[in-house]
Amino acid sequence: MGSKNHVARSQLASLITLLCAAAAVVSPVALAQDRPAREGSPIDNLPPYITRLTCFGQRADWSHDGKRILFIEKTFGDVYEVDVATKIIRPMTHHYYHEGYTRALYLANGDILLSGSRVFDARSPMPSRSKTAELWVLDSSLTKKPVPLGEFCSEGPAVSRTQMKIAWTVHAGNYPERIPRGASQIWMADITHDDDAPKLVNKRNILDSRDLEFKCTLETQNFRPPDEEELIFSAYGYQGGEVFGLDIATGKVSNYSNGPNSYEEPEGIFPDGQYTCVERVPDRPYAFGDDLPRLDIWKLKLDGSSRFEKLTRFSEYPGYRATNPVISDDGRFMAFQVARASESAGVGHGIFILDLEKAPKAQ
């Protein structure tokens, strides 16, 4: 009996050794982690398929024709637009006084959706980002002040590229009288221009975090093209951070990243709706205040396969990361920003463009 057990244990040990060796060979995550750190800055060592567009700015958004990029100067700063071909930059919010913006996105009709607070305290700035930030519409003529839509917005809203509809997230800090602490909700509405002034109609709550089978904090990201019947959102705090989709009609949610103990946040969707970009750190869950070293931009197949492809390698330079990607409407280019690993999420120091056709297809 003892001899048989010894043989079984030997066979099991051999099998485990063989499996571990195979995993070490095929695991792209392991290979990525084993890369030695590079010296210098990724800005000074760009591959030929990445170009620098601006030396400042963050949170880019492509115009529908792919000729211009909207971005904010800094968190609580002004909004600018850069011509991709000429690199000429023009201000979009200099014609009136304001307290700074955290988001600026093109609407389907060419107007601009802004997120920004009516109040700002430099001694305690963060409430103006996630607690008192409101949604506004800025007319594309740049001859008027923006019009408030009467809704708070926590972090970034989602904007349809084909319809005048938006989605946004709120939590207890925005509406303590109706949302309990720890809960968050996603709302959706259409924008109309009755009496020549934009306003929200058909407003409805499409997801409440308390209705999910797990605890998380929600954040809207993108309507999924081409039919835009699904909303891609972040589930922070669940399995380290996951990429989810919400079927707007049925309320069904789908986990597309399914990477336990990895940080994965969707940012920027491809126009065919088959893929989304993801800010990702393999094998490291997010903790509040974490600087997320090794964060880079990946491409995720939205079919439930959890298949990732790495698009940037900025984090291989100690102290740097690439964040906040957005894809042009023709699917050819990705705009993104460079950031320091120690800085707050969303902070960026210049807009870059990656040519997806010229980039390596498998990394």
C-alpha positions in Angstrom: 0.0 0.0 0.0 2.8 2.4 0.9 4.6 1.6 -2.4 1.5 2.4 -4.4 1.1 5.7 -2.6 4.8 6.6 -3.2 4.3 5.9 -6.9 1.1 8.0 -7.1 2.8 10.9 -5.3 5.8 10.7 -7.7 3.4 10.7 -10.7 1.5 13.7 -9.3 4.7 15.6 -8.6 5.8 15.0 -12.2 2.5 16.2 -13.6 2.6 19.4 -11.5 6.1 20.1 -12.6 5.1 19.6 -16.3 2.0 21.9 -15.9 4.0 24.6 -14.2 6.7 24.5 -16.9 4.0 24.8 -19.6 2.3 27.7 -17.9 5.7 29.5 -17.6 6.1 29.2 -21.4 2.6 30.3 -22.6 1.6 32.9 -19.9 1.7 36.4 -21.5 1.2 37.9 -18.0 4.2 36.1 -16.7 6.3 37.2 -19.7 5.2 40.9 -19.2 6.1 40.8 -15.6 9.5 39.4 -16.2 10.5 42.2 -18.6 13.4 44.2 -17.1 12.6 47.9 -16.3 13.6 50.3 -19.1 15.7 53.4 -18.4 14.6 56.9 -19.1 11.1 58.1 -20.1 8.6 56.5 -22.6 8.2 60.0 -24.1 11.8 60.0 -25.3 11.6 56.4 -26.6 8.3 56.3 -28.5 7.9 53.4 -31.0 7.3 54.5 -34.6 3.5 53.9 -34.4 3.0 56.4 -31.5 3.3 60.2 -31.9 3.0 63.0 -29.4 0.3 65.5 -30.2 0.4 67.9 -27.2 2.8 68.5 -24.3 0.0 69.1 -21.8 -3.6 68.0 -21.3 -5.7 64.9 -20.4 -8.9 63.0 -21.1 -9.0 63.2 -24.9 -12.1 62.8 -27.0 -12.2 62.4 -30.8 -14.4 64.6 -33.0 -16.7 62.5 -35.2 -14.7 63.2 -38.4 -11.4 62.3 -36.7 -9.8 65.6 -37.4 -9.8 67.2 -34.0 -9.4 66.1 -30.4 -11.1 67.7 -27.4 -9.3 67.6 -24.0 -9.1 69.3 -20.7 -6.0 71.3 -19.6 -5.9 69.7 -16.2 -8.4 68.5 -13.6 -10.5 71.6 -12.8 -9.0 73.4 -15.8 -10.1 74.8 -19.2 -11.2 72.8 -22.2 -9.2 72.9 -25.4 -9.4 71.4 -28.9 -6.4 70.5 -31.0 -6.3 70.0 -34.8 -4.7 66.6 -35.4 -3.1 67.6 -38.7 -1.7 71.0 -37.8 -1.4 70.6 -34.0 -3.0 74.0 -33.6 -4.7 74.3 -30.2 -7.7 76.6 -29.5 -9.4 77.3 -26.2 -13.1 76.3 -25.9 -14.0 77.8 -22.5 -12.1 81.1 -22.4 -15.1 83.2 -23.3 -16.7 83.0 -19.8 -15.6 82.5 -16.2 -16.0 79.1 -14.6 -14.7 76.9 -11.8 -12.9 74.4 -14.0 -14.0 71.1 -15.6 -13.3 67.4 -15.2 -14.7 66.1 -18.5 -15.5 67.4 -22.0 -17.1 65.1 -24.6 -18.5 65.7 -28.1 -22.2 65.2 -28.4 -23.7 63.7 -31.6 -24.7 67.2 -32.9 -21.3 68.7 -32.3 -22.1 70.5 -29.0 -20.0 69.7 -26.0 -21.0 67.9 -22.8 -19.1 69.3 -19.8 -18.8 68.0 -16.3 -17.8 70.6 -13.7 -18.7 72.2 -10.4 -20.2 75.6 -9.7 -17.9 75.8 -6.7 -14.2 75.1 -6.2 -12.0 75.1 -3.1 -8.3 74.7 -3.8 -7.8 73.6 -0.2 -10.2 70.7 -0.7 -10.6 70.2 -4.4 -11.8 66.6 -4.7 -15.5 67.2 -3.8 -15.7 69.3 -7.0 -14.7 66.3 -9.0 -17.1 63.6 -7.7 -19.6 65.2 -5.4 -20.7 68.6 -6.8 -19.7 68.2 -10.4 -22.7 68.9 -12.7 -23.5 68.2 -16.4 -23.6 71.1 -18.8 -24.1 71.6 -22.6 -21.8 74.0 -24.3 -23.0 75.3 -27.7 -20.5 74.5 -30.6 -20.6 78.1 -31.7 -18.7 79.1 -28.5 -20.7 82.3 -28.3 -22.7 81.3 -25.2 -22.2 80.2 -21.7 -22.9 76.5 -21.1 -26.4 75.5 -20.0 -26.7 73.3 -16.8 -28.8 70.1 -17.2 -29.7 69.9 -13.5 -27.9 66.7 -12.7 -24.8 65.9 -10.7 -22.3 63.4 -12.2 -19.7 61.3 -10.4 -16.6 60.9 -12.6 -17.2 60.5 -16.3 -20.5 60.3 -18.2 -21.1 58.2 -21.3 -22.1 59.9 -24.6 -23.7 58.3 -27.6 -21.8 58.9 -30.9 -25.0 58.7 -33.0 -27.9 59.9 -30.8 -28.5 62.8 -28.4 -28.4 60.5 -25.3 -26.1 60.2 -22.4 -25.6 58.1 -19.3 -24.0 59.0 -16.0 -23.3 57.8 -12.4 -24.4 59.2 -9.1 -23.8 58.1 -5.5 -24.7 59.1 -2.0 -22.3 62.1 -2.1 -24.3 63.5 -4.9 -27.8 62.8 -3.6 -27.6 61.7 0.1 -31.4 62.1 0.4 -32.1 59.3 -2.0 -29.0 57.1 -2.3 -27.7 55.3 0.8 -24.0 55.4 1.6 -22.0 52.8 -0.4 -24.6 52.6 -3.2 -24.3 54.0 -6.7 -26.7 54.3 -9.7 -26.5 54.7 -13.4 -29.0 57.0 -15.1 -29.7 57.6 -18.8 -31.6 60.4 -20.6 -32.0 62.2 -24.0 -31.0 65.8 -24.6 -33.5 68.0 -26.4 -33.4 71.7 -27.3 -36.9 72.9 -26.4 -37.2 76.7 -26.3 -33.6 76.8 -27.8 -32.1 75.5 -24.5 -30.9 72.0 -23.9 -32.5 69.9 -21.3 -32.9 66.2 -20.2 -35.9 64.2 -21.1 -36.8 60.5 -20.7 -34.6 60.3 -17.6 -34.5 56.9 -16.0 -32.4 54.9 -13.6 -31.1 51.9 -15.5 -28.9 50.2 -12.8 -28.6 50.3 -9.0 -25.6 48.7 -7.4 -27.8 47.3 -4.7 -29.6 45.1 -7.3 -26.4 43.3 -8.2 -25.4 40.0 -6.7 -22.1 41.4 -5.6 -20.8 44.7 -4.0 -19.1 47.2 -6.2 -19.0 50.9 -7.1 -20.4 51.7 -10.6 -19.0 54.1 -13.2 -20.4 54.6 -16.7 -18.0 54.3 -19.6 -19.3 53.8 -23.2 -22.4 52.9 -25.2 -21.5 49.8 -27.2 -21.7 50.4 -30.9 -23.2 49.9 -33.4 -26.7 49.6 -32.0 -25.8 51.2 -28.6 -28.3 48.8 -26.8 -25.6 47.9 -24.2 -23.7 50.2 -21.8 -20.1 49.3 -20.8 -19.4 50.2 -17.2 -16.7 49.7 -14.5 -17.4 47.6 -11.4 -14.8 48.9 -8.9 -14.1 46.8 -5.9 -15.4 43.6 -7.4 -12.6 41.1 -8.0 -10.2 43.9 -8.1 -12.1 45.9 -10.7 -14.0 44.4 -13.7 -15.3 45.3 -17.1 -19.1 44.8 -17.3 -21.8 45.3 -19.9 -25.5 46.3 -19.1 -28.2 45.3 -21.5 -30.3 48.5 -21.3 -33.6 46.8 -22.3 -33.4 43.7 -20.1 -31.1 44.9 -17.2 -28.9 41.8 -17.7 -25.2 42.4 -16.8 -22.2 40.5 -18.2 -18.7 40.3 -16.9 -16.4 40.6 -19.9 -12.9 40.8 -18.2 -13.5 38.3 -15.4 -10.0 38.7 -14.0 -10.1 38.0 -10.3 -7.5 40.0 -8.4 -6.6 42.2 -11.4 -7.4 45.8 -11.9 -9.4 46.3 -15.1 -11.2 49.5 -16.1 -12.8 50.0 -19.6 -11.9 53.3 -21.3 -12.6 53.9 -25.0 -14.6 51.5 -27.2 -13.9 50.4 -30.8 -16.5 51.5 -33.4 -17.4 47.9 -34.3 -18.3 47.2 -30.7 -16.2 44.0 -30.7 -13.5 45.4 -28.4 -12.9 48.0 -25.7 -9.7 49.5 -24.4 -8.9 48.7 -20.8 -6.7 50.3 -18.2 -5.2 47.1 -16.7 -2.8 45.8 -14.1 -2.7 42.0 -14.2 -2.7 40.2 -10.8 -3.1 43.3 -8.7 -6.5 44.4 -7.3 -7.1 48.1 -6.7 -7.0 49.5 -3.2 -8.1 53.1 -2.5 -5.1 55.4 -2.8 -3.0 52.8 -4.7 -0.8 54.3 -7.4 -1.3 51.2 -9.6 2.3 50.5 -10.9 2.4 48.5 -14.1 -0.8 50.1 -15.4 -1.0 50.1 -19.2 -3.6 50.1 -22.0 -4.9 46.7 -23.2 -7.5 45.7 -25.8 -10.3 43.3 -24.6 -12.5 41.2 -26.8 -16.1 41.7 -25.6 -17.2 38.1 -26.1 -16.7 36.8 -22.5 -13.4 35.1 -23.5 -11.3 37.4 -21.3 -8.9 37.7 -24.2 -6.5 40.7 -23.8 -3.9 42.2 -26.1 -1.4 44.8 -24.7 -1.3 48.1 -26.7 1.1 50.2 -24.7 4.2 49.5 -22.6 4.7 52.9 -20.8 4.7 51.2 -17.4 8.0 49.4 -18.2 9.6 52.7 -17.5 9.6 53.1 -13.7 7.2 55.7 -12.5 5.2 56.0 -15.8 1.9 54.7 -17.1 -0.4 55.2 -20.1 -4.1 55.9 -19.4 -7.4 57.2 -20.7 -7.6 55.8 -24.2 -10.3 56.7 -26.7 -10.7 55.3 -30.3 -11.4 57.4 -33.4 -14.8 56.7 -35.1 -13.0 55.0 -38.1 -11.2 52.6 -35.7 -7.8 53.6 -37.0 -6.3 55.6 -34.1 -6.2 55.6 -30.3 -5.6 58.8 -28.4 -4.3 58.5 -24.9 -2.2 60.3 -22.3 1.0 59.8 -20.3 0.9 60.0 -16.5 3.0 59.4 -13.5 2.2 56.3 -11.5 2.1 58.3 -8.2 -0.6 60.8 -9.5 -4.3 60.7 -9.1 -6.4 58.8 -11.6 -7.1 60.9 -14.7 -4.1 63.2 -14.4 -2.2 63.4 -17.7 0.7 65.3 -19.2 0.1 65.3 -22.9 -2.0 63.6 -25.6 -0.5 60.9 -27.8 -1.8 59.0 -30.8 -1.3 55.3 -31.5 -1.8 54.1 -35.1 -3.6 50.8 -34.6 -2.9 49.6 -38.2 0.9 50.1 -37.8 1.1 48.8 -34.2 2.2 45.1 -33.7 -0.9 42.9 -33.7 0.2 40.6 -30.9 2.2 41.6 -27.9 
